[in-house]
Amino acid sequence: MLGSPVRLFYLLIIVSMDFASLPLTLEAVVEAKHLDHLDHMNVMWYTHFFDAATWAWYETFDFGKAYHHESGFGSFALETHTRYLAELRSGDQLRITTRVLARNAKLFHYIHFMQRASDGELAASCELLGVHINMATRRSAPMPERVAAHLDQLIAAHSQLRWEAPLSGAIKLKQK
């Protein structure tokens, strides 16, 4: 968990964030198998749930497993940055929402927010950089126009939010 000065700064940013305007991409319950010896959800399960949220989000615009298997194209994660802000314990229900930040022809930048459903506290965030891939060459490739257009719609809508996404500053996306 974050030390108190950093956590306080981050909490000041969080106060203004309204996750209800973002697409809900995953709901789950923390089970005993997700806990570590400290009796809270282990970091590997945060990664698991954020990955599940990515795939669920992809399915909402036909960019999921069927697209990846049938088109000859796919997507890889190039970079992630996760912040752990509050504990999740056994029995806690979690909700993940997703905000799209930017894209270029081949790359897309987005962030997931994981909240504890009972009180809305932000438990973690995961900022990601994804790439569209030609699976035959295993190299980056331009996204299909329909995917790019969908991401553009989300970027436009999410840029109208009254709060800045709390980004790491580590992920940079060049516009091409």
C-alpha positions in Angstrom: 0.0 0.0 0.0 1.1 3.6 -0.5 2.8 5.5 2.2 0.7 8.2 3.8 2.0 11.3 2.0 1.6 9.7 -1.4 -1.7 8.1 -0.5 -3.0 11.4 0.8 -2.1 13.1 -2.5 -3.7 10.3 -4.5 -6.8 10.4 -2.4 -7.2 14.1 -3.1 -7.2 13.3 -6.8 -9.7 10.4 -6.3 -12.3 12.5 -4.6 -13.2 14.2 -7.9 -13.3 11.0 -9.9 -16.8 9.7 -10.9 -16.4 6.2 -12.1 -20.2 5.8 -12.9 -19.7 7.5 -16.2 -17.1 4.8 -17.3 -18.0 1.5 -18.8 -18.2 -1.3 -16.2 -16.0 -4.0 -17.5 -15.9 -6.6 -14.7 -17.5 -7.5 -11.5 -16.1 -10.3 -9.2 -15.9 -11.4 -5.6 -12.6 -11.9 -3.8 -12.4 -15.6 -2.6 -10.2 -17.3 -0.1 -8.0 -18.6 -3.0 -7.1 -15.0 -3.9 -5.6 -14.2 -0.5 -2.0 -14.3 0.5 -0.5 -15.0 3.9 -1.3 -11.4 4.9 -5.0 -12.2 4.5 -5.6 -9.8 1.7 -5.8 -10.2 -2.1 -2.4 -11.1 -3.5 -0.9 -8.9 -6.3 -1.1 -11.7 -8.9 -4.9 -11.6 -8.5 -5.1 -7.9 -9.2 -3.3 -8.7 -12.5 -5.7 -11.5 -13.1 -8.8 -9.4 -12.6 -7.4 -6.5 -14.7 -6.7 -8.9 -17.5 -10.2 -10.4 -17.3 -11.6 -6.8 -17.4 -9.5 -6.1 -20.6 -11.0 -9.2 -22.3 -14.5 -8.4 -21.2 -14.1 -4.8 -22.5 -12.7 -6.1 -25.8 -15.8 -8.3 -26.2 -18.1 -5.2 -26.0 -16.8 -4.0 -29.4 -16.0 -7.3 -31.1 -12.3 -7.1 -30.5 -12.1 -10.2 -28.3 -11.3 -13.8 -28.8 -13.4 -14.4 -31.9 -11.8 -11.4 -33.6 -8.3 -12.6 -32.6 -8.9 -16.2 -33.8 -10.8 -15.4 -37.0 -9.0 -12.3 -38.3 -5.3 -13.3 -38.1 -4.8 -10.3 -35.8 -4.5 -9.9 -32.1 -3.4 -7.6 -29.3 -0.6 -7.7 -26.8 0.1 -5.7 -23.7 3.3 -3.7 -24.1 3.4 -2.0 -20.7 1.4 -1.8 -17.5 1.6 0.3 -14.4 -0.4 -0.8 -11.3 -1.1 1.2 -8.2 -2.4 -0.5 -5.1 -4.4 1.8 -2.9 -6.6 -0.2 -0.6 -6.9 -3.7 0.6 -9.4 -6.2 -0.8 -10.3 -9.0 1.6 -12.2 -12.3 1.3 -15.9 -11.6 0.4 -15.3 -8.2 -1.0 -17.0 -7.6 -4.3 -15.0 -5.6 -6.8 -16.0 -3.5 -9.8 -13.6 -2.5 -12.6 -14.4 0.4 -15.0 -12.3 1.4 -18.0 -11.2 4.8 -19.4 -9.6 5.1 -22.8 -7.0 7.8 -23.0 -5.4 7.9 -26.5 -4.5 5.8 -29.5 -2.6 6.0 -32.7 -2.7 3.6 -35.7 -1.3 0.6 -33.8 -1.3 1.5 -30.1 -4.0 2.2 -27.5 -3.6 3.6 -24.0 -6.2 3.0 -21.3 -6.6 2.6 -17.6 -8.7 0.3 -15.4 -10.1 1.4 -12.0 -10.8 -1.4 -9.4 -13.2 -0.3 -6.7 -14.5 -2.1 -3.6 -18.2 -2.3 -4.4 -19.5 -2.0 -0.8 -18.1 1.5 -0.3 -16.8 2.6 -3.7 -13.2 2.9 -2.4 -10.6 2.8 -5.2 -8.5 -0.3 -4.4 -6.2 -0.2 -7.4 -5.7 1.2 -10.9 -3.9 -0.4 -13.8 -2.7 1.8 -16.7 -1.9 -0.2 -19.9 -0.5 0.3 -23.4 -1.8 -2.2 -25.9 -0.7 -2.9 -29.4 -2.6 -4.4 -32.4 -0.6 -7.3 -33.8 -0.5 -9.2 -37.1 -0.3 -12.7 -35.7 1.4 -14.1 -38.9 4.4 -11.8 -38.5 4.1 -11.2 -34.7 4.6 -7.5 -35.5 2.5 -4.4 -34.9 -0.2 -3.6 -37.5 -2.7 -0.8 -37.9 -6.1 -1.4 -36.2 -9.2 -2.0 -38.4 -11.1 1.2 -39.0 -14.1 0.0 -36.9 -11.9 -0.6 -33.9 -10.1 2.7 -34.3 -13.5 4.5 -34.7 -14.8 2.9 -31.5 -11.7 3.8 -29.5 -12.0 7.4 -30.9 -15.6 7.6 -29.7 -14.5 6.5 -26.2 -11.5 8.8 -26.2 -13.8 11.8 -27.1 -16.4 10.9 -24.4 -13.8 10.2 -21.7 -11.9 13.4 -22.5 -15.0 15.3 -21.5 -14.9 14.0 -17.9 -14.4 16.6 -15.3 -11.3 14.8 -13.9 -7.9 13.9 -15.1 -6.9 10.3 -15.1 -4.2 9.7 -12.5 -1.5 8.5 -14.8 1.9 7.2 -14.0 3.7 9.3 -16.5 5.6 6.2 -17.5 3.5 5.3 -20.6 3.9 7.6 -23.5 2.0 7.3 -26.7 3.2 9.1 -29.8 0.5 10.3 -32.1 1.3 9.3 -35.7 
